[in-house]
């Protein structure tokens, strides 16, 4: 059946295999590798196209072909003929529905080049999967069904591919066999796409009329069904397009350090993947962000030392001088190093079901650097479905699943970077939830904020130790957390009174009092609660610099924000959980807030329609059901003494 429906694949095995297998393997090993994705709207034929490429390049074993014939009869959508999409759609749900859900990676090769292709889903709800596949691609094949033309998802995926930095785009007008290979249909689609592409900054693309099912203009043989098309076939174009590594080699040298290799006392090398440029022994280099300079002594690999290394190679560099360099640093050309900053503007693609929490601390991973980062409220969300129109930017306070927005972000310390449009390796990052370790977002850095270069920490003569010594005490932050009505403020006030009688220098930051001034611009949404705690943490830290014992009484319902303050303050942070059951706190209801929350007139109230996450490792726990205020205060004092 297969032989009748499909002619013999056109790729012919190199005669060198029979003559000298070792020479052939070496030749194959040194072929360039092109990574590309297929994308577009639902049912445009992405999986079928990849299946066809695998079949024509003889990358299917006999048992796979037999399985394909069997599956095509059971689940195929091509009648009695082979359904190539089944070679790629691996999930049961994909086969049942005839759609792509997850990203499928496949390898194939021709005599000129090796390829890794990612088949990305067309449905809007799987946009994050498409972004994942595109993040490492050099080229995107954007498929369009010749019967349907340019659709919303065609525009969406084109915009995303352009945003992620893919500069080689192929507009593959598929299913030409279903429109009788009509040239006007093809020309109209190309004209419509060109107008859209220009509106979003896509300067060039290559348009090819194809039929993934019939094989027209896929392989090297020109199709007799499209005599009006005189361009390259898809495979010919893939074999000749410039690979990213070739372009990267022309840029200045950068190598993020992934590992310091110290096998013995006589060897200290810095291992990493060269992101751009080239390097030779004797080249002057600079370690960023420290700025220390040296020269390359040797370039080591498993197979021996090299005279030169280029972008895309993993090597170990040894330097002529003993300078400080560790994982996360970047070894760069001495005369043209990258920047380091801690404040940026970035485009963020949100990939989690739980929305972005502005002000919350996330792990930011860029190259080999991992730091805590906070994302500010987005400047705007990009309406990808309307790109190229006046409605492209939308106001947004957060980002939901698959949303794309532009926001400022701050990192806890300077990181080495380059704008994403210049370097994917040093401009692309991911955001990781600190609680779950799940990747929740991906982003592209635009530039560092100007204030990041203009604002520096001003050293002072009188240190925090001097302040503490004058007060004869050790600074602390006593962080009281618990439900509304648990007794936090009452107990914190009692503790402060007792400390005052002991001649301790203190200050009490109460949740209600702070909202009258410093935080009066904040509401009670989850994002506002996070910012409320962040600001209080910063104030508490400044007060400990003054040598004070700071007491704070805040509901602070989320563990992530309490952890953020703990990391901000360090070992001086003492978490005190005022453990009061919800029913007891609600019975007290001294402010009448629970009653309002139950009636629906007070929204986002902790314990009712907003969660409270109990501490898991609080230093001190007091139960206000079993203890009086006086007993709780005495217990806390006993736990934190001595205070000097």
Helices and strands as residue ranges (DSSP letters): H 2-5, H 16-19, H 21-29, E 32-40, H 46-56, H 62-75, G 84-87, H 92-97, E 104-109, E 113-119, G 124-126, H 127-134, E 139-145, H 152-164, E 168-174, G 176-179, H 183-199, E 206-209, G 224-226, H 234-240, H 244-248, E 254-256, E 259-264, E 267-276, E 278-279, E 284-288, E 293-300, E 309-310, E 314-319, E 330-333, E 339-350, E 361-366, E 369-375, E 380-382, G 384-386, E 393-394, E 404-417, H 424-427, E 428-432, E 439-448, H 450-454, H 464-471, E 476-481, H 488-501, E 506-510, H 511-514, H 526-545, E 549-553, H 559-569, G 570-572, E 573-579, H 582-588, H 593-599, E 620-623, H 629-640
